[in-house]
Amino acid sequence: MVSGPCHTLAVGGDRRAERIPVVLCVDMEPDGYVFPLDQPSPWMGVERLTREVPRIRSALEGATGASAGFCWGLRMDPQIALAYGSPAYALERFGAFFDEAMAAGDAVGVHPHAWRWEAERQVWLADHANQAWVDECVAVAAETYASVLGARPTYHRFGSGFMSTRTMNVVRELGIPVDLTVEPGQPARGPRTGDGIVWTGSCWGFEDVPRHPYQPDPADFRRAAAGAGDGFWAIPLTSSRKKVGPSATPLFRARYWAHRPSAAARRVARTLTRTAPPFRPLRMWPGGPAPATFWDVAFDAASESPDACLAFSLRSDVFLDRETSAWFEAIVGQLAAEPRRERVRFVTPQQALAMTGRAAGSADRPA
C-alpha cells in the first residue's frame, strides 16, 4: 500500500481507515463569460450537467464504495442580476435540482465574478482593480443566498482565479466558513484587453500559498494565521509538481509558448529564481494529467501531506465540449480501475475539514 495520509471516517456505522477527502466543486454559471445585454448567454451547460449528475454520482459511489457529495457554486452576482433580472436566477430556474442536491447532502455555495457593464464603451469589465466593486459582488452573492435559502453559503469561490486579502476578509466577515478560490502554482496575470473584455487589476499570484487547508492570515491571505485562528478556512485546489499527459509534450509546449512570447519570458524569469519545481493545479480537463495517470498524480500529491485533502474544480459547461467531456468522463471511469480507489471519498468542504482533523478554532494543522 502506498504511504500517505490516514484518516478514519464513519460510513453507515462502519469505520473505514485511510480515507482521503476529495472536494469537487462545480461552478454553476452561464455558458459564456460575457455577452450582449440584450442576448444573455444560455445555461445549456447547467441543463446538461444536471441530467448527468445522477450517473456521475453513481459511478463515483460505485468506485469508492461510499456516498459521493458535490459542491455547487452559484453565480449570484450583479452581472447575473443585470442580465437575467435577478441575482437568484440560478436558484429560480434550477431550484428542483438544488433541492435534490441539498437533500443528498451536497454543499451549495456562491461563485461570484467581478463583471461590471461599462455602458459608454459597451464592454464588460472584470473589475478586479476596483476593490469596492469586488466587495459588492461578494456581498450580493451572500445576501441573495441568505434571502432565498435562509442560511449562509456553505462555501465561497471567487471567479477568474481572483483573490485579495481584503476579499478573503470580506468572505470571513460575512460568516462564510470556507473559501475554495486559491490555486497553488498559478502565477499572477495583469490587466489586459481582448475579445470585447477589459480585465483590470491582477488575477492569481498563487505561487507561494499553502497547498493544504489553512486558516488565512487576516494581514495576508497567502499565508496561514499564527495560532488557532478564528475557524475560517481556505481549502486550496490540489496542485502537483508533476505535469504529465499530452499537454506536457515538448512539441505542445513549444507551440504553446511560441504564441505567447511575453508570457514565456516571464515564465523563464520565474523559473530561474525558483529553488524547487513549480506547482501546477491538477485539472480535470485537457491541459491536466492524462486520464490514465490522473489518479496516480493525485495520490502522489496527497502523499506529500500527512493530512491531505484533494480539491478540484469544474465549470458547468464540462459536457458541452466533446473533448472536455470525454476527458472528464475518462477520469471518472479510471477511478474504478484504481487499486487505491476505496481510500477516497467525495465530500463537502466541512466534511473534508473534519476528516483531516480540522475544526472551527483549531490550529492550522492537527496535532
VOPAGU-2260 file (C-alpha; in pm, 1 decimal, decimal comma):
REM VOPAGU-2260
SITE   aa  ch    i         X         Y         Z
SITE  MET   A    0       0,0       0,0       0,0
SITE  VAL   A    1     130,3     346,1     -88,0
SITE  SER   A    2     229,5     556,1     209,6
SITE  GLY   A    3      30,8     870,8     266,4
SITE  PRO   A    4    -232,4    1037,3     480,8
SITE  CYS   A    5    -452,5     824,8     700,4
SITE  HIS   A    6    -797,7     936,0     810,2
SITE  THR   A    7   -1075,1     740,1     976,9
SITE  LEU   A    8   -1432,9     807,7     879,4
SITE  ALA   A    9   -1761,1     657,2     994,0
SITE  VAL   A   10   -1967,5     538,9     698,5
SITE  GLY   A   11   -2302,4     385,3     783,3
SITE  GLY   A   12   -2174,4     279,8    1124,6
SITE  ASP   A   13   -1862,8     116,9     976,9
SITE  ARG   A   14   -1529,6     287,2    1046,5
SITE  ARG   A   15   -1303,2     277,6     744,1
SITE  ALA   A   16    -943,1     385,8     767,5
SITE  GLU   A   17    -716,7     567,3     527,0
SITE  ARG   A   18    -982,8     785,6     370,4
SITE  ILE   A   19    -867,2    1087,0     170,1
SITE  PRO   A   20   -1136,2    1355,3     129,7
SITE  VAL   A   21   -1199,1    1483,4    -221,6
SITE  VAL   A   22   -1379,4    1815,0    -266,7
SITE  LEU   A   23   -1518,7    1850,9    -619,2
SITE  CYS   A   24   -1659,2    2199,4    -671,8
SITE  VAL   A   25   -1858,9    2285,1    -982,5
SITE  ASP   A   26   -1900,8    2649,0   -1086,5
SITE  MET   A   27   -2264,1    2680,7   -1198,2
SITE  GLU   A   28   -2285,5    2969,5   -1443,3
SITE  PRO   A   29   -2389,5    3082,3   -1790,9
SITE  ASP   A   30   -2214,5    2922,2   -2086,6
SITE  GLY   A   31   -2045,5    3249,3   -2183,6
SITE  TYR   A   32   -1845,7    3473,6   -1953,9
SITE  VAL   A   33   -1964,4    3784,5   -2137,1
SITE  PHE   A   34   -2245,8    3855,6   -2381,4
SITE  PRO   A   35   -2460,0    4140,0   -2518,2
SITE  LEU   A   36   -2706,1    4260,6   -2256,8
SITE  ASP   A   37   -2994,7    4205,7   -2496,0
SITE  GLN   A   38   -2875,7    3849,9   -2569,6
SITE  PRO   A   39   -2787,1    3687,7   -2236,4
SITE  SER   A   40   -2587,5    3368,7   -2263,3
SITE  PRO   A   41   -2785,1    3043,1   -2229,6
SITE  TRP   A   42   -2728,5    2800,0   -1943,0
SITE  MET   A   43   -2710,8    2489,1   -2162,1
SITE  GLY   A   44   -2411,7    2360,5   -1969,0
SITE  VAL   A   45   -2603,4    2361,1   -1641,9
SITE  GLU   A   46   -2904,6    2199,8   -1809,2
SITE  ARG   A   47   -2690,6    1917,2   -1949,0
SITE  LEU   A   48   -2490,8    1877,0   -1629,7
SITE  THR   A   49   -2797,1    1839,9   -1409,5
SITE  ARG   A   50   -2906,6    1546,2   -1626,1
SITE  GLU   A   51   -2566,5    1379,1   -1597,7
SITE  VAL   A   52   -2516,6    1419,9   -1221,6
SITE  PRO   A   53   -2704,3    1105,5   -1109,3
SITE  ARG   A   54   -2493,3     891,2   -1341,8
SITE  ILE   A   55   -2164,4    1052,4   -1236,7
SITE  ARG   A   56   -2256,6    1030,0    -869,2
SITE  SER   A   57   -2340,9     662,7    -909,8
SITE  ALA   A   58   -2009,2     595,8   -1085,4
SITE  LEU   A   59   -1809,6     765,6    -809,5
SITE  GLU   A   60   -2001,4     582,1    -537,5
SITE  GLY   A   61   -1950,1     252,4    -715,0
SITE  ALA   A   62   -1578,1     314,8    -742,2
SITE  THR   A   63   -1519,8     432,5    -385,3
SITE  GLY   A   64   -1776,3     222,1    -201,2
SITE  ALA   A   65   -1908,7     532,0     -23,5
SITE  SER   A   66   -2161,2     807,6     -78,3
SITE  ALA   A   67   -2039,9    1084,8    -306,7
SITE  GLY   A   68   -2104,3    1452,4    -241,2
SITE  PHE   A   69   -2055,9    1750,2    -471,5
SITE  CYS   A   70   -2011,2    2123,4    -419,9
SITE  TRP   A   71   -2219,3    2358,9    -631,9
SITE  GLY   A   72   -2105,3    2721,6    -659,2
SITE  LEU   A   73   -2383,6    2953,1    -776,6
SITE  ARG   A   74   -2337,9    3271,0    -977,0
SITE  MET   A   75   -2549,2    3521,6    -779,4
SITE  ASP   A   76   -2367,7    3847,0    -851,2
SITE  PRO   A   77   -2452,6    4183,0   -1017,5
SITE  GLN   A   78   -2384,3    4051,9   -1370,1
SITE  ILE   A   79   -2647,4    3781,7   -1320,1
SITE  ALA   A   80   -2892,7    4035,7   -1178,1
SITE  LEU   A   81   -2842,1    4274,9   -1468,3
SITE  ALA   A   82   -2856,1    4013,6   -1744,7
SITE  TYR   A   83   -3124,7    3780,4   -1610,4
SITE  GLY   A   84   -3337,8    4006,4   -1393,0
SITE  SER   A   85   -3243,9    3856,4   -1056,8
SITE  PRO   A   86   -2920,4    3754,6    -883,4
SITE  ALA   A   87   -3110,0    3442,7    -771,2
SITE  TYR   A   88   -3175,1    3334,5   -1130,7
SITE  ALA   A   89   -2990,2    3002,1   -1097,5
SITE  LEU   A   90   -3191,2    2902,3    -791,8
SITE  GLU   A   91   -3514,9    3015,3    -950,6
SITE  ARG   A   92   -3456,7    2825,7   -1274,9
SITE  PHE   A   93   -3288,2    2513,4   -1137,9
SITE  GLY   A   94   -3446,7    2507,6    -795,0
SITE  ALA   A   95   -3560,1    2145,9    -816,0
SITE  PHE   A   96   -3205,8    2029,6    -887,5
SITE  PHE   A   97   -3056,8    2220,7    -596,4
SITE  ASP   A   98   -3331,5    2096,8    -364,6
SITE  GLU   A   99   -3237,5    1740,9    -458,0
SITE  ALA   A  100   -2866,7    1816,5    -424,8
SITE  MET   A  101   -2904,9    1955,7     -75,0
SITE  ALA   A  102   -3129,3    1663,8      22,2
SITE  ALA   A  103   -2847,3    1433,8     -93,8
SITE  GLY   A  104   -2605,9    1614,6     137,2
SITE  ASP   A  105   -2426,1    1823,5    -123,4
SITE  ALA   A  106   -2278,4    2163,4     -41,5
SITE  VAL   A  107   -2419,6    2469,5    -215,2
SITE  GLY   A  108   -2208,4    2782,6    -210,7
SITE  VAL   A  109   -2150,7    3101,0    -407,2
SITE  HIS   A  110   -1921,7    3171,1    -702,9
SITE  PRO   A  111   -1923,6    3546,0    -770,0
SITE  HIS   A  112   -1742,2    3717,4   -1055,6
SITE  ALA   A  113   -1644,4    4084,1   -1078,0
SITE  TRP   A  114   -1803,0    4153,8   -1419,1
SITE  ARG   A  115   -1925,3    4514,0   -1445,4
SITE  TRP   A  116   -2100,1    4656,2   -1751,2
SITE  GLU   A  117   -1948,0    4978,0   -1880,3
SITE  ALA   A  118   -2221,8    5134,7   -2089,3
SITE  GLU   A  119   -2005,0    5404,4   -2250,1
SITE  ARG   A  120   -1767,4    5153,3   -2407,5
SITE  GLN   A  121   -2027,5    4876,5   -2429,1
SITE  VAL   A  122   -1789,5    4624,3   -2274,1
SITE  TRP   A  123   -1774,7    4403,3   -1970,0
SITE  LEU   A  124   -1502,5    4481,8   -1719,9
SITE  ALA   A  125   -1360,9    4210,5   -1497,6
SITE  ASP   A  126   -1302,9    4489,4   -1248,6
SITE  HIS   A  127   -1058,9    4332,3   -1005,1
SITE  ALA   A  128    -875,5    4659,9    -950,6
SITE  ASN   A  129   -1193,3    4807,2    -800,7
SITE  GLN   A  130   -1195,0    4653,5    -453,5
SITE  ALA   A  131   -1521,8    4821,8    -357,2
SITE  TRP   A  132   -1687,7    4657,4    -658,0
SITE  VAL   A  133   -1538,5    4319,0    -570,6
SITE  ASP   A  134   -1670,6    4362,1    -214,9
SITE  GLU   A  135   -2016,2    4436,3    -354,4
SITE  CYS   A  136   -2011,2    4127,4    -576,6
SITE  VAL   A  137   -1930,2    3902,3    -281,2
SITE  ALA   A  138   -2189,2    4071,8     -61,3
SITE  VAL   A  139   -2465,1    4048,2    -324,8
SITE  ALA   A  140   -2396,2    3676,9    -366,5
SITE  ALA   A  141   -2400,6    3608,5       7,0
SITE  GLU   A  142   -2708,9    3822,9      73,0
SITE  THR   A  143   -2902,2    3669,8    -217,1
SITE  TYR   A  144   -2816,1    3319,6     -99,4
SITE  ALA   A  145   -2930,2    3401,1     254,5
SITE  SER   A  146   -3254,5    3563,7     140,3
SITE  VAL   A  147   -3354,8    3261,6     -69,3
SITE  LEU   A  148   -3216,7    2971,7     133,5
SITE  GLY   A  149   -3228,5    3123,6     481,2
SITE  ALA   A  150   -2867,6    3039,5     564,6
SITE  ARG   A  151   -2512,0    3146,9     497,3
SITE  PRO   A  152   -2339,9    2996,1     193,4
SITE  THR   A  153   -2151,7    2680,5     285,2
SITE  TYR   A  154   -1850,3    2799,7      86,5
SITE  HIS   A  155   -1721,4    3076,4    -140,1
SITE  ARG   A  156   -1511,2    3055,3    -455,8
SITE  PHE   A  157   -1437,1    3375,7    -643,7
SITE  GLY   A  158   -1431,1    3364,0   -1024,2
SITE  SER   A  159   -1145,9    3404,8   -1273,6
SITE  GLY   A  160    -886,5    3298,6   -1017,9
SITE  PHE   A  161    -905,6    3632,3    -835,3
SITE  MET   A  162    -834,5    3674,7    -466,4
SITE  SER   A  163    -701,3    3951,1    -244,6
SITE  THR   A  164    -650,5    3979,9     128,5
SITE  ARG   A  165    -940,6    4224,1     153,2
SITE  THR   A  166   -1169,7    3989,7     -42,4
SITE  MET   A  167   -1076,1    3694,1     175,5
SITE  ASN   A  168   -1152,9    3905,1     482,5
SITE  VAL   A  169   -1491,1    4006,9     338,4
SITE  VAL   A  170   -1577,5    3639,5     293,4
SITE  ARG   A  171   -1473,7    3580,5     655,6
SITE  GLU   A  172   -1675,2    3879,6     781,5
SITE  LEU   A  173   -1987,4    3755,4     602,0
SITE  GLY   A  174   -1970,8    3436,4     806,6
SITE  ILE   A  175   -1893,4    3203,6     516,2
SITE  PRO   A  176   -1686,1    2924,0     673,4
SITE  VAL   A  177   -1474,0    2806,5     377,0
SITE  ASP   A  178   -1308,9    2956,4      70,3
SITE  LEU   A  179   -1214,8    2741,5    -231,3
SITE  THR   A  180   -1053,2    3001,8    -457,8
SITE  VAL   A  181    -679,7    2954,4    -410,2
SITE  GLU   A  182    -499,6    2756,3    -681,7
SITE  PRO   A  183    -135,4    2700,0    -577,3
SITE  GLY   A  184     111,9    2741,1    -859,6
SITE  GLN   A  185     -83,0    2992,4   -1066,8
SITE  PRO   A  186     129,1    3299,2   -1148,5
SITE  ALA   A  187     -21,2    3646,8   -1149,8
SITE  ARG   A  188    -193,1    3780,2   -1460,9
SITE  GLY   A  189    -206,3    4155,4   -1501,9
SITE  PRO   A  190    -452,3    4392,6   -1671,7
SITE  ARG   A  191    -534,3    4315,9   -2034,5
SITE  THR   A  192    -792,9    4370,8   -2307,3
SITE  GLY   A  193    -930,1    4137,3   -2572,1
SITE  ASP   A  194   -1244,6    3991,1   -2726,6
SITE  GLY   A  195   -1458,1    4276,6   -2600,5
SITE  ILE   A  196   -1340,1    4228,0   -2240,8
SITE  VAL   A  197   -1134,4    4454,2   -2019,3
SITE  TRP   A  198    -953,1    4295,7   -1724,5
SITE  THR   A  199    -841,2    4539,0   -1455,0
SITE  GLY   A  200    -603,7    4457,6   -1172,1
SITE  SER   A  201    -433,5    4121,9   -1130,4
SITE  CYS   A  202    -558,0    3765,4   -1102,5
SITE  TRP   A  203    -391,7    3466,8    -944,2
SITE  GLY   A  204     -48,0    3520,9    -795,7
SITE  PHE   A  205     -70,5    3196,0    -600,4
SITE  GLU   A  206     289,7    3079,9    -636,3
SITE  ASP   A  207     364,4    3080,1    -264,6
SITE  VAL   A  208      47,0    2974,9     -88,1
SITE  PRO   A  209      -8,0    2667,2     132,9
SITE  ARG   A  210    -105,4    2351,5     -52,7
SITE  HIS   A  211    -316,9    2212,3     231,4
SITE  PRO   A  212    -622,2    2358,0     411,5
SITE  TYR   A  213    -516,3    2656,3     618,8
SITE  GLN   A  214    -661,6    2946,5     814,0
SITE  PRO   A  215    -572,2    3262,6     617,3
SITE  ASP   A  216    -386,3    3536,1     797,1
SITE  PRO   A  217    -608,3    3849,4     800,6
SITE  ALA   A  218    -296,4    4050,3     708,7
SITE  ASP   A  219    -206,0    3832,5     407,0
SITE  PHE   A  220    -434,9    3559,3     273,7
SITE  ARG   A  221    -137,1    3383,1     114,5
SITE  ARG   A  222      -3,7    3263,9     449,9
SITE  ALA   A  223    -150,2    3071,7     740,6
SITE  ALA   A  224    -254,2    3261,1    1050,9
SITE  ALA   A  225     -42,5    3208,0    1359,1
SITE  GLY   A  226    -214,2    3026,2    1644,2
SITE  ALA   A  227    -564,4    2888,3    1649,6
SITE  GLY   A  228    -723,4    3134,9    1410,8
SITE  ASP   A  229   -1095,3    3208,2    1402,0
SITE  GLY   A  230   -1238,0    2895,6    1238,8
SITE  PHE   A  231   -1237,3    3033,0     883,7
SITE  TRP   A  232   -1061,2    2802,2     637,1
SITE  ALA   A  233    -920,4    2816,4     286,9
SITE  ILE   A  234    -904,7    2485,2     102,1
SITE  PRO   A  235    -661,5    2525,3    -189,9
SITE  LEU   A  236    -723,3    2331,6    -508,0
SITE  THR   A  237    -483,8    2039,8    -544,5
SITE  SER   A  238    -157,1    2101,9    -723,4
SITE  SER   A  239     135,2    1881,0    -814,2
SITE  ARG   A  240     498,9    1910,5    -914,3
SITE  LYS   A  241     426,8    1659,1   -1189,7
SITE  LYS   A  242     299,8    1754,4   -1533,3
SITE  VAL   A  243     209,2    1453,6   -1739,0
SITE  GLY   A  244     -11,5    1373,3   -2034,3
SITE  PRO   A  245     -42,4    1509,6   -2388,3
SITE  SER   A  246     -38,9    1872,9   -2273,8
SITE  ALA   A  247     315,6    1831,1   -2138,3
SITE  THR   A  248     488,0    1702,9   -2451,6
SITE  PRO   A  249     781,0    1912,3   -2578,4
SITE  LEU   A  250     601,3    1981,3   -2907,0
SITE  PHE   A  251     289,3    2103,2   -2728,1
SITE  ARG   A  252     493,7    2329,5   -2501,1
SITE  ALA   A  253     690,9    2468,7   -2795,6
SITE  ARG   A  254     374,2    2555,2   -2986,4
SITE  TYR   A  255     205,8    2698,3   -2676,1
SITE  TRP   A  256     486,8    2932,9   -2576,5
SITE  ALA   A  257     572,4    3031,0   -2937,0
SITE  HIS   A  258     237,6    3210,4   -2949,4
SITE  ARG   A  259     296,5    3373,0   -2609,8
SITE  PRO   A  260     649,1    3522,8   -2619,0
SITE  SER   A  261     592,3    3774,8   -2337,2
SITE  ALA   A  262     443,3    3512,1   -2108,3
SITE  ALA   A  263     726,5    3275,7   -2199,5
SITE  ALA   A  264     985,6    3535,7   -2098,6
SITE  ARG   A  265     814,1    3588,6   -1763,2
SITE  ARG   A  266     799,1    3214,5   -1709,1
SITE  VAL   A  267    1172,1    3177,1   -1777,0
SITE  ALA   A  268    1247,1    3456,9   -1530,9
SITE  ARG   A  269    1035,5    3291,5   -1262,1
SITE  THR   A  270    1196,1    2953,4   -1328,2
SITE  LEU   A  271    1547,3    3093,6   -1286,4
SITE  THR   A  272    1464,1    3225,4    -940,0
SITE  ARG   A  273    1293,4    2909,6    -812,6
SITE  THR   A  274    1464,5    2659,1    -585,5
SITE  ALA   A  275    1202,8    2386,8    -645,2
SITE  PRO   A  276     989,6    2279,7    -941,2
SITE  PRO   A  277     670,5    2488,6    -979,7
SITE  PHE   A  278     339,8    2355,4    -860,2
SITE  ARG   A  279      59,8    2324,3   -1111,6
SITE  PRO   A  280    -313,0    2288,6   -1040,0
SITE  LEU   A  281    -446,7    1941,0   -1118,7
SITE  ARG   A  282    -705,0    1997,5   -1392,6
SITE  MET   A  283    -980,6    1750,3   -1472,1
SITE  TRP   A  284    -995,2    1866,6   -1833,6
SITE  PRO   A  285    -748,1    1885,4   -2127,4
SITE  GLY   A  286    -434,9    2056,0   -2005,2
SITE  GLY   A  287    -412,3    1848,3   -1688,4
SITE  PRO   A  288    -271,0    1499,3   -1640,5
SITE  ALA   A  289    -394,0    1243,4   -1891,5
SITE  PRO   A  290    -687,8    1042,8   -1753,2
SITE  ALA   A  291    -478,7     724,9   -1732,2
SITE  THR   A  292    -236,8     896,3   -1494,1
SITE  PHE   A  293    -464,9    1146,4   -1321,3
SITE  TRP   A  294    -529,0     949,0   -1003,6
SITE  ASP   A  295    -168,6     840,5    -973,4
SITE  VAL   A  296     -65,7    1207,5    -978,8
SITE  ALA   A  297    -343,9    1292,5    -732,4
SITE  PHE   A  298    -238,3    1022,2    -486,8
SITE  ASP   A  299     120,5    1137,0    -524,3
SITE  ALA   A  300      13,6    1491,2    -430,8
SITE  ALA   A  301    -182,2    1356,6    -134,2
SITE  SER   A  302     119,9    1163,3     -10,1
SITE  GLU   A  303     309,9    1490,0      40,8
SITE  SER   A  304      93,7    1583,1     340,5
SITE  PRO   A  305       0,1    1372,9     645,3
SITE  ASP   A  306    -344,6    1532,4     648,7
SITE  ALA   A  307    -419,1    1564,7     277,9
SITE  CYS   A  308    -733,8    1698,0     120,0
SITE  LEU   A  309    -776,4    1674,0    -255,6
SITE  ALA   A  310    -978,8    1953,0    -416,0
SITE  PHE   A  311   -1071,5    2001,7    -781,9
SITE  SER   A  312   -1293,0    2239,9    -978,0
SITE  LEU   A  313   -1505,8    2212,1   -1289,4
SITE  ARG   A  314   -1708,1    2458,1   -1491,4
SITE  SER   A  315   -2071,5    2371,0   -1552,6
SITE  ASP   A  316   -2018,3    2357,2   -1930,0
SITE  VAL   A  317   -1799,2    2046,9   -1898,2
SITE  PHE   A  318   -2042,8    1839,4   -2108,2
SITE  LEU   A  319   -2083,8    2093,7   -2388,3
SITE  ASP   A  320   -1742,7    2031,7   -2543,7
SITE  ARG   A  321   -1679,3    1679,4   -2673,1
SITE  GLU   A  322   -1307,8    1669,8   -2587,0
SITE  THR   A  323   -1357,3    1815,7   -2240,6
SITE  SER   A  324   -1643,7    1583,7   -2152,5
SITE  ALA   A  325   -1456,0    1279,4   -2281,3
SITE  TRP   A  326   -1153,1    1376,8   -2071,7
SITE  PHE   A  327   -1360,2    1419,2   -1756,0
SITE  GLU   A  328   -1558,5    1100,5   -1817,1
SITE  ALA   A  329   -1232,9     910,8   -1864,1
SITE  ILE   A  330   -1100,5    1038,1   -1530,6
SITE  VAL   A  331   -1420,0     926,7   -1356,5
SITE  GLY   A  332   -1402,5     589,2   -1530,3
SITE  GLN   A  333   -1035,0     546,1   -1447,2
SITE  LEU   A  334   -1109,5     571,4   -1076,2
SITE  ALA   A  335   -1296,1     240,0   -1093,8
SITE  ALA   A  336    -973,1      71,5   -1208,0
SITE  GLU   A  337    -755,5     245,6    -948,1
SITE  PRO   A  338    -638,5      -1,7    -677,1
SITE  ARG   A  339    -647,9     276,3    -415,0
SITE  ARG   A  340    -998,3     391,6    -507,0
SITE  GLU   A  341   -1154,6     299,6    -172,3
SITE  ARG   A  342    -918,5     539,5       2,6
SITE  VAL   A  343   -1102,7     843,1    -133,7
SITE  ARG   A  344   -1442,5     983,3     -55,2
SITE  PHE   A  345   -1610,7    1274,3    -231,1
SITE  VAL   A  346   -1732,2    1505,9      41,7
SITE  THR   A  347   -1835,0    1861,1     129,8
SITE  PRO   A  348   -1574,2    2113,8     247,0
SITE  GLN   A  349   -1694,3    2082,5     606,1
SITE  GLN   A  350   -1666,9    1703,6     594,5
SITE  ALA   A  351   -1318,2    1733,6     444,8
SITE  LEU   A  352   -1204,4    1956,5     730,6
SITE  ALA   A  353   -1346,7    1711,6     984,0
SITE  MET   A  354   -1177,3    1416,6     814,6
SITE  THR   A  355    -839,6    1588,4     830,8
SITE  GLY   A  356    -875,2    1673,5    1198,5
SITE  ARG   A  357    -951,9    2038,5    1147,0
SITE  ALA   A  358   -1241,2    2211,8    1317,3
SITE  ALA   A  359   -1356,4    2565,9    1390,9
SITE  GLY   A  360   -1098,9    2739,9    1602,4
SITE  SER   A  361    -838,3    2463,1    1575,0
SITE  ALA   A  362    -477,6    2519,6    1481,4
SITE  ASP   A  363    -375,2    2529,0    1118,3
SITE  ARG   A  364    -271,4    2164,0    1124,0
SITE  PRO   A  365    -396,1    1893,4    1358,2
SITE  ALA   A  366    -173,6    1773,4    1638,4
